[in-house]
Amino acid sequence: MTAPIDPRRLYTTSEAAELLNSSERTLRRWRKQNTGPRWTRYGTALRYGYFGIDILAYLKEGRQ
């Protein structure tokens, strides 16, 4: 069993993929297609992350 999703936490792509039972590749594809949970860019290396609140909203919509 995984820990509950913290709505205020910023999850990495790999962490978000695990929470969504998807692969990192799927999340990258969703970003390109503008689907899936809302994401944000951060850092100087332009990393992508997902806030817990956005992951929870996506799961609540039942779009998985």
C-alpha positions in Angstrom: 0.0 0.0 0.0 1.3 3.4 -0.9 1.3 6.5 1.3 -1.6 8.9 0.8 -1.1 11.6 -1.8 -0.1 15.0 -0.2 -2.0 17.7 -2.1 0.7 20.3 -1.4 3.7 18.2 -2.4 5.4 18.5 -5.8 6.0 14.9 -7.2 8.6 14.1 -9.8 7.5 12.4 -13.0 8.6 9.0 -11.8 6.7 9.4 -8.5 3.6 10.6 -10.3 3.8 7.7 -12.7 3.9 5.3 -9.8 1.0 7.0 -8.1 -1.0 6.8 -11.3 0.0 3.2 -12.1 1.5 4.4 -15.4 4.9 4.6 -16.9 7.1 7.8 -17.2 6.8 7.4 -20.9 3.0 7.6 -20.7 3.3 10.8 -18.7 5.6 12.3 -21.2 3.2 11.4 -24.0 0.3 13.0 -22.0 2.3 16.2 -21.6 2.8 16.4 -25.4 -0.9 15.6 -26.1 -2.0 18.1 -23.4 -3.9 15.3 -21.5 -3.5 13.7 -18.1 -3.0 15.5 -14.9 -1.8 19.1 -14.9 2.0 19.5 -14.7 4.4 22.2 -14.0 8.0 23.0 -15.0 10.6 23.8 -12.3 14.3 24.2 -11.9 17.0 25.4 -14.3 17.0 22.0 -16.1 13.3 22.4 -17.0 12.2 19.4 -15.0 8.5 18.5 -14.9 6.5 17.9 -11.8 3.0 17.2 -10.6 1.4 18.7 -7.5 -0.5 16.2 -5.4 -3.8 18.3 -5.7 -3.6 17.9 -9.5 -3.0 14.1 -9.3 -5.9 13.8 -6.9 -8.2 15.9 -9.2 -7.2 13.7 -12.2 -8.0 10.5 -10.3 -11.3 11.9 -9.1 -12.3 12.7 -12.7 -11.8 9.0 -13.4 -9.7 9.6 -16.5 -7.2 6.9 -15.8 
